[in-house]
């Protein structure tokens, strides 16, 4: 149960970080192309790019979060040793 909750938290964190990074890159590029109105151009470009791709960002962050949780790659999602001992026990009983 703990792994599932930690995995959900990771999905949310990955989503917000991805939105921030994509918006920041789009804003930086737009700001560099229009130095006199850099702040306004950057804010508009970042909002437009993130807003238009929000479903894809959500899908990608969910996929990364679920895969990272299942594989135990994300911090806090590794299987406990107690869980591994139970798996070994069931494997021996089945034989």
N, C-alpha and C positions, 0 to 999 in steps of 0.2 A: 504494500500500500504506500509505503514511504517513497519507493522508487517512482511510482505513478505520479505522486504529487510533485516530486522534484522534477520529473520530466515535463509536467505541465508548466511549472515555473520556468524551466529552460525554454520551452516553446515561446512563452510570452517575452522573455528576455531577448531571444534571438530575433523575434519579430520587430521589437522596438529598435534594436541595434541595426537591423537591416534597413528599416525605414529611415533611420538617422543617417546611415552611411550613404544610401542611395540619394537621399535628398541633399546631403552635403556635397557629394560629387557633382550632381546636376547644378546645384547652386553655385559652386565654384567655377564650373565651366561657363555658366551664363554670366556670372560676374566678371570673369576674365574677358569675355567677348564684349561687354558693355561697361567699361570702367567708370563712366560718369554716373551711371545708375546701378552700380553693382549690388547694393543691398536689396533694392526693389526687384531687380531682374533675378537675382539669386533666390529670393524668397518665392517668387512666382514660379520659377522653373522647378525648384525643389518640391513645392506643393503640387504642381501639375504632374510631375513624374511619379511621385509617391502615390498620389490620389488615383492616377490612372492604372497603376500596377498593384494596388493593394491586395486584390485576390491572389495574384501570383506570389507576392511576398508572403502572404499568410500561408499559402500552400507549401511554399519552399521552407519556411521556418518550422512549420508543423512536421514536414518530412524529416528535416534535419534533427529536430528535437526528439521525434519518435525513434528514428534510427540510432541516434546517439544514446538514448535511454536504453533501448533494447540491447545494443552492443556493449553498453557500459562505458562508452567513451567520454561522456559528460561527467563532470565532477558531481559526486553524490549519487550516481546511478549504478555503481558497480554492485554486483550481487554480494550479499553478505556471506561469510564463511558458513554460517548456520544453514543458509539456503543451499549451498553447494553440498554440505554434508547430507542433507535430506535427499538431494538428487542422487547422490552416490548410494544411499541406503535403498532407494526405490529401484535403482538399477540392479543391485545385488539380489533383491527379492524376486525380481522378474526372471532371473536365470534359473 
